[in-house]
Amino acid sequence: MNRLVIVGNGFDLAHGLKTSYVDFLLTYFTKAIEYAMFNKSGYSDILFKIDHENAKKFQRENKLGELSTFNCIKIILEYKDINKRSLISYQSDYLSQICKTIESNSWFDIERIYSNNLDDLHEALTKSRSINEKEMNKTKIKNLNREFNHLKNKLIEYIESEDESSNSKQLSDLVDNILFGEFNRKNTSTHQNKVFILCFNYTNLISRYIEEKNQNIVLKHIHGKVHTKVPVIFGYGDSASKQYQSIINSDEVEFTKHFKSFMAHNNDSYSSLINFIKEDGFELIIAGHSCGSSDSYILSKIVSARNCISIKILYHKKEDGSNDYSDKRSRLPRHYNSPDFPFEKILPFSDSDCLTTSRLS
């Protein structure tokens, strides 16, 4: 019996790394505000701009260090001076949509919003009635990809700085249990042959746990990692989308520039995973991954595999005492290749399966 461990961003967050999208955008905006304060021309890039005088007024009126991360973002986005001018002046519809999502909901997904935009533009292009309308939609697709690529590069820079501080191994006992502990169910074999860690994170944190272990462990970063020559993969991964196959069949190469399923072949992680899940029966442990649609292209291969014997979900405990076990459990069938999802494979909730508790930030 083999074991497949999926490691997501919740694992890094459990170690205190500020790798959430909210943390990233707050840093992005605050650095821009600081730049605008000390430069009379203000700050400007392809996504947004900040006026010099407006930045100085904002800094005088707000003490962000005393607030939580999410409240800081809200104040930045909702701020207006006496002339009703916003602090952030958008130059990108894509970023504007992200920020509107933040203002209305504490959770957002940069990749999901990009994918939705791409789906909409593909539909608009197929319905174009004239050459001019078609060319206009093609231009919108190019602009979206340019804006997404800019934000992606900013995110990589941010993750690189966070990764440099990720030396903690505070969950050693839990990680040992994830890798080598027994499941509470009968399997076809009591002998664990191999452990395959499929890491969706861009940091090197998980590798620090296993670098001194002599057991038969394979670690693959399916989306690449920072501080290496392996390209970081970030983009469209929802293979369950109604538009997915239609976009792949499109003649417009601009559509697939940020397709994860295309880019995953840049390293051997994908082929290694496919070989592993075909080799023998395996137990699946989900540690810190949301099981969201942005990674459907790879999750569908795993949960639909005949050799997947059981699924264990490590949950995140929220500040109000609730947890996300049921959320993750309900998302898994969306990645299954047929309507009849085998829920009996999912191990029942257990208090001992807590990966992380919400931090006050």
Secondary structure as a PSIPRED ss2 file (coil, helix, strand):
# PSIPRED VFORMAT (PSIPRED V4.0)

   1 M C   1.000  0.000  0.000
   2 N E   0.000  0.000  1.000
   3 R E   0.000  0.000  1.000
   4 L E   0.000  0.000  1.000
   5 V E   0.000  0.000  1.000
   6 I E   0.000  0.000  1.000
   7 V E   0.000  0.000  1.000
   8 G C   1.000  0.000  0.000
   9 N H   0.000  1.000  0.000
  10 G H   0.000  1.000  0.000
  11 F H   0.000  1.000  0.000
  12 D H   0.000  1.000  0.000
  13 L H   0.000  1.000  0.000
  14 A H   0.000  1.000  0.000
  15 H C   1.000  0.000  0.000
  16 G C   1.000  0.000  0.000
  17 L C   1.000  0.000  0.000
  18 K C   1.000  0.000  0.000
  19 T C   1.000  0.000  0.000
  20 S C   1.000  0.000  0.000
  21 Y H   0.000  1.000  0.000
  22 V H   0.000  1.000  0.000
  23 D H   0.000  1.000  0.000
  24 F H   0.000  1.000  0.000
  25 L H   0.000  1.000  0.000
  26 L H   0.000  1.000  0.000
  27 T H   0.000  1.000  0.000
  28 Y H   0.000  1.000  0.000
  29 F H   0.000  1.000  0.000
  30 T H   0.000  1.000  0.000
  31 K H   0.000  1.000  0.000
  32 A H   0.000  1.000  0.000
  33 I H   0.000  1.000  0.000
  34 E H   0.000  1.000  0.000
  35 Y H   0.000  1.000  0.000
  36 A H   0.000  1.000  0.000
  37 M H   0.000  1.000  0.000
  38 F C   1.000  0.000  0.000
  39 N C   1.000  0.000  0.000
  40 K C   1.000  0.000  0.000
  41 S C   1.000  0.000  0.000
  42 G C   1.000  0.000  0.000
  43 Y E   0.000  0.000  1.000
  44 S E   0.000  0.000  1.000
  45 D C   1.000  0.000  0.000
  46 I C   1.000  0.000  0.000
  47 L C   1.000  0.000  0.000
  48 F E   0.000  0.000  1.000
  49 K E   0.000  0.000  1.000
  50 I E   0.000  0.000  1.000
  51 D C   1.000  0.000  0.000
  52 H H   0.000  1.000  0.000
  53 E H   0.000  1.000  0.000
  54 N H   0.000  1.000  0.000
  55 A H   0.000  1.000  0.000
  56 K H   0.000  1.000  0.000
  57 K H   0.000  1.000  0.000
  58 F H   0.000  1.000  0.000
  59 Q H   0.000  1.000  0.000
  60 R H   0.000  1.000  0.000
  61 E H   0.000  1.000  0.000
  62 N C   1.000  0.000  0.000
  63 K C   1.000  0.000  0.000
  64 L H   0.000  1.000  0.000
  65 G H   0.000  1.000  0.000
  66 E H   0.000  1.000  0.000
  67 L C   1.000  0.000  0.000
  68 S C   1.000  0.000  0.000
  69 T H   0.000  1.000  0.000
  70 F H   0.000  1.000  0.000
  71 N H   0.000  1.000  0.000
  72 C H   0.000  1.000  0.000
  73 I H   0.000  1.000  0.000
  74 K H   0.000  1.000  0.000
  75 I H   0.000  1.000  0.000
  76 I H   0.000  1.000  0.000
  77 L H   0.000  1.000  0.000
  78 E H   0.000  1.000  0.000
  79 Y C   1.000  0.000  0.000
  80 K E   0.000  0.000  1.000
  81 D C   1.000  0.000  0.000
  82 I C   1.000  0.000  0.000
  83 N C   1.000  0.000  0.000
  84 K C   1.000  0.000  0.000
  85 R C   1.000  0.000  0.000
  86 S E   0.000  0.000  1.000
  87 L C   1.000  0.000  0.000
  88 I C   1.000  0.000  0.000
  89 S E   0.000  0.000  1.000
  90 Y E   0.000  0.000  1.000
  91 Q C   1.000  0.000  0.000
  92 S C   1.000  0.000  0.000
  93 D H   0.000  1.000  0.000
  94 Y H   0.000  1.000  0.000
  95 L H   0.000  1.000  0.000
  96 S H   0.000  1.000  0.000
  97 Q H   0.000  1.000  0.000
  98 I H   0.000  1.000  0.000
  99 C H   0.000  1.000  0.000
 100 K H   0.000  1.000  0.000
 101 T H   0.000  1.000  0.000
 102 I H   0.000  1.000  0.000
 103 E H   0.000  1.000  0.000
 104 S H   0.000  1.000  0.000
 105 N C   1.000  0.000  0.000
 106 S C   1.000  0.000  0.000
 107 W C   1.000  0.000  0.000
 108 F C   1.000  0.000  0.000
 109 D C   1.000  0.000  0.000
 110 I H   0.000  1.000  0.000
 111 E H   0.000  1.000  0.000
 112 R H   0.000  1.000  0.000
 113 I H   0.000  1.000  0.000
 114 Y H   0.000  1.000  0.000
 115 S H   0.000  1.000  0.000
 116 N H   0.000  1.000  0.000
 117 N H   0.000  1.000  0.000
 118 L H   0.000  1.000  0.000
 119 D H   0.000  1.000  0.000
 120 D H   0.000  1.000  0.000
 121 L H   0.000  1.000  0.000
 122 H H   0.000  1.000  0.000
 123 E H   0.000  1.000  0.000
 124 A H   0.000  1.000  0.000
 125 L H   0.000  1.000  0.000
 126 T H   0.000  1.000  0.000
 127 K C   1.000  0.000  0.000
 128 S C   1.000  0.000  0.000
 129 R C   1.000  0.000  0.000
 130 S C   1.000  0.000  0.000
 131 I H   0.000  1.000  0.000
 132 N H   0.000  1.000  0.000
 133 E H   0.000  1.000  0.000
 134 K H   0.000  1.000  0.000
 135 E H   0.000  1.000  0.000
 136 M H   0.000  1.000  0.000
 137 N H   0.000  1.000  0.000
 138 K H   0.000  1.000  0.000
 139 T H   0.000  1.000  0.000
 140 K H   0.000  1.000  0.000
 141 I H   0.000  1.000  0.000
 142 K H   0.000  1.000  0.000
 143 N H   0.000  1.000  0.000
 144 L H   0.000  1.000  0.000
 145 N H   0.000  1.000  0.000
 146 R H   0.000  1.000  0.000
 147 E H   0.000  1.000  0.000
 148 F H   0.000  1.000  0.000
 149 N H   0.000  1.000  0.000
 150 H H   0.000  1.000  0.000
 151 L H   0.000  1.000  0.000
 152 K H   0.000  1.000  0.000
 153 N H   0.000  1.000  0.000
 154 K H   0.000  1.000  0.000
 155 L H   0.000  1.000  0.000
 156 I H   0.000  1.000  0.000
 157 E H   0.000  1.000  0.000
 158 Y H   0.000  1.000  0.000
 159 I H   0.000  1.000  0.000
 160 E H   0.000  1.000  0.000
 161 S H   0.000  1.000  0.000
 162 E H   0.000  1.000  0.000
 163 D H   0.000  1.000  0.000
 164 E C   1.000  0.000  0.000
 165 S C   1.000  0.000  0.000
 166 S C   1.000  0.000  0.000
 167 N C   1.000  0.000  0.000
 168 S C   1.000  0.000  0.000
 169 K C   1.000  0.000  0.000
 170 Q C   1.000  0.000  0.000
 171 L C   1.000  0.000  0.000
 172 S H   0.000  1.000  0.000
 173 D H   0.000  1.000  0.000
 174 L H   0.000  1.000  0.000
 175 V H   0.000  1.000  0.000
 176 D H   0.000  1.000  0.000
 177 N H   0.000  1.000  0.000
 178 I H   0.000  1.000  0.000
 179 L H   0.000  1.000  0.000
 180 F H   0.000  1.000  0.000
 181 G C   1.000  0.000  0.000
 182 E C   1.000  0.000  0.000
 183 F C   1.000  0.000  0.000
 184 N C   1.000  0.000  0.000
 185 R C   1.000  0.000  0.000
 186 K C   1.000  0.000  0.000
 187 N C   1.000  0.000  0.000
 188 T C   1.000  0.000  0.000
 189 S C   1.000  0.000  0.000
 190 T C   1.000  0.000  0.000
 191 H C   1.000  0.000  0.000
 192 Q C   1.000  0.000  0.000
 193 N C   1.000  0.000  0.000
 194 K C   1.000  0.000  0.000
 195 V E   0.000  0.000  1.000
 196 F E   0.000  0.000  1.000
 197 I E   0.000  0.000  1.000
 198 L E   0.000  0.000  1.000
 199 C E   0.000  0.000  1.000
 200 F C   1.000  0.000  0.000
 201 N C   1.000  0.000  0.000
 202 Y C   1.000  0.000  0.000
 203 T C   1.000  0.000  0.000
 204 N C   1.000  0.000  0.000
 205 L H   0.000  1.000  0.000
 206 I H   0.000  1.000  0.000
 207 S H   0.000  1.000  0.000
 208 R H   0.000  1.000  0.000
 209 Y H   0.000  1.000  0.000
 210 I H   0.000  1.000  0.000
 211 E C   1.000  0.000  0.000
 212 E C   1.000  0.000  0.000
 213 K C   1.000  0.000  0.000
 214 N C   1.000  0.000  0.000
 215 Q C   1.000  0.000  0.000
 216 N C   1.000  0.000  0.000
 217 I E   0.000  0.000  1.000
 218 V E   0.000  0.000  1.000
 219 L E   0.000  0.000  1.000
 220 K E   0.000  0.000  1.000
 221 H E   0.000  0.000  1.000
 222 I C   1.000  0.000  0.000
 223 H C   1.000  0.000  0.000
 224 G C   1.000  0.000  0.000
 225 K C   1.000  0.000  0.000
 226 V C   1.000  0.000  0.000
 227 H C   1.000  0.000  0.000
 228 T C   1.000  0.000  0.000
 229 K C   1.000  0.000  0.000
 230 V C   1.000  0.000  0.000
 231 P C   1.000  0.000  0.000
 232 V C   1.000  0.000  0.000
 233 I C   1.000  0.000  0.000
 234 F C   1.000  0.000  0.000
 235 G C   1.000  0.000  0.000
 236 Y E   0.000  0.000  1.000
 237 G C   1.000  0.000  0.000
 238 D C   1.000  0.000  0.000
 239 S C   1.000  0.000  0.000
 240 A C   1.000  0.000  0.000
 241 S C   1.000  0.000  0.000
 242 K C   1.000  0.000  0.000
 243 Q C   1.000  0.000  0.000
 244 Y H   0.000  1.000  0.000
 245 Q H   0.000  1.000  0.000
 246 S H   0.000  1.000  0.000
 247 I H   0.000  1.000  0.000
 248 I H   0.000  1.000  0.000
 249 N C   1.000  0.000  0.000
 250 S C   1.000  0.000  0.000
 251 D C   1.000  0.000  0.000
 252 E C   1.000  0.000  0.000
 253 V H   0.000  1.000  0.000
 254 E H   0.000  1.000  0.000
 255 F H   0.000  1.000  0.000
 256 T H   0.000  1.000  0.000
 257 K C   1.000  0.000  0.000
 258 H C   1.000  0.000  0.000
 259 F E   0.000  0.000  1.000
 260 K H   0.000  1.000  0.000
 261 S H   0.000  1.000  0.000
 262 F H   0.000  1.000  0.000
 263 M H   0.000  1.000  0.000
 264 A H   0.000  1.000  0.000
 265 H H   0.000  1.000  0.000
 266 N H   0.000  1.000  0.000
 267 N C   1.000  0.000  0.000
 268 D C   1.000  0.000  0.000
 269 S H   0.000  1.000  0.000
 270 Y H   0.000  1.000  0.000
 271 S H   0.000  1.000  0.000
 272 S H   0.000  1.000  0.000
 273 L H   0.000  1.000  0.000
 274 I H   0.000  1.000  0.000
 275 N H   0.000  1.000  0.000
 276 F H   0.000  1.000  0.000
 277 I H   0.000  1.000  0.000
 278 K H   0.000  1.000  0.000
 279 E H   0.000  1.000  0.000
 280 D C   1.000  0.000  0.000
 281 G C   1.000  0.000  0.000
 282 F E   0.000  0.000  1.000
 283 E E   0.000  0.000  1.000
 284 L E   0.000  0.000  1.000
 285 I E   0.000  0.000  1.000
 286 I E   0.000  0.000  1.000
 287 A E   0.000  0.000  1.000
 288 G C   1.000  0.000  0.000
 289 H C   1.000  0.000  0.000
 290 S C   1.000  0.000  0.000
 291 C C   1.000  0.000  0.000
 292 G C   1.000  0.000  0.000
 293 S H   0.000  1.000  0.000
 294 S H   0.000  1.000  0.000
 295 D H   0.000  1.000  0.000
 296 S H   0.000  1.000  0.000
 297 Y H   0.000  1.000  0.000
 298 I H   0.000  1.000  0.000
 299 L H   0.000  1.000  0.000
 300 S H   0.000  1.000  0.000
 301 K H   0.000  1.000  0.000
 302 I H   0.000  1.000  0.000
 303 V H   0.000  1.000  0.000
 304 S C   1.000  0.000  0.000
 305 A C   1.000  0.000  0.000
 306 R C   1.000  0.000  0.000
 307 N C   1.000  0.000  0.000
 308 C E   0.000  0.000  1.000
 309 I E   0.000  0.000  1.000
 310 S E   0.000  0.000  1.000
 311 I E   0.000  0.000  1.000
 312 K E   0.000  0.000  1.000
 313 I E   0.000  0.000  1.000
 314 L E   0.000  0.000  1.000
 315 Y E   0.000  0.000  1.000
 316 H E   0.000  0.000  1.000
 317 K E   0.000  0.000  1.000
 318 K C   1.000  0.000  0.000
 319 E C   1.000  0.000  0.000
 320 D C   1.000  0.000  0.000
 321 G C   1.000  0.000  0.000
 322 S C   1.000  0.000  0.000
 323 N E   0.000  0.000  1.000
 324 D C   1.000  0.000  0.000
 325 Y H   0.000  1.000  0.000
 326 S H   0.000  1.000  0.000
 327 D H   0.000  1.000  0.000
 328 K H   0.000  1.000  0.000
 329 R H   0.000  1.000  0.000
 330 S H   0.000  1.000  0.000
 331 R H   0.000  1.000  0.000
 332 L H   0.000  1.000  0.000
 333 P H   0.000  1.000  0.000
 334 R H   0.000  1.000  0.000
 335 H H   0.000  1.000  0.000
 336 Y C   1.000  0.000  0.000
 337 N C   1.000  0.000  0.000
 338 S C   1.000  0.000  0.000
 339 P C   1.000  0.000  0.000
 340 D C   1.000  0.000  0.000
 341 F C   1.000  0.000  0.000
 342 P C   1.000  0.000  0.000
 343 F H   0.000  1.000  0.000
 344 E H   0.000  1.000  0.000
 345 K H   0.000  1.000  0.000
 346 I E   0.000  0.000  1.000
 347 L C   1.000  0.000  0.000
 348 P C   1.000  0.000  0.000
 349 F C   1.000  0.000  0.000
 350 S C   1.000  0.000  0.000
 351 D H   0.000  1.000  0.000
 352 S H   0.000  1.000  0.000
 353 D H   0.000  1.000  0.000
 354 C E   0.000  0.000  1.000
 355 L E   0.000  0.000  1.000
 356 T E   0.000  0.000  1.000
 357 T E   0.000  0.000  1.000
 358 S C   1.000  0.000  0.000
 359 R C   1.000  0.000  0.000
 360 L C   1.000  0.000  0.000
 361 S C   1.000  0.000  0.000
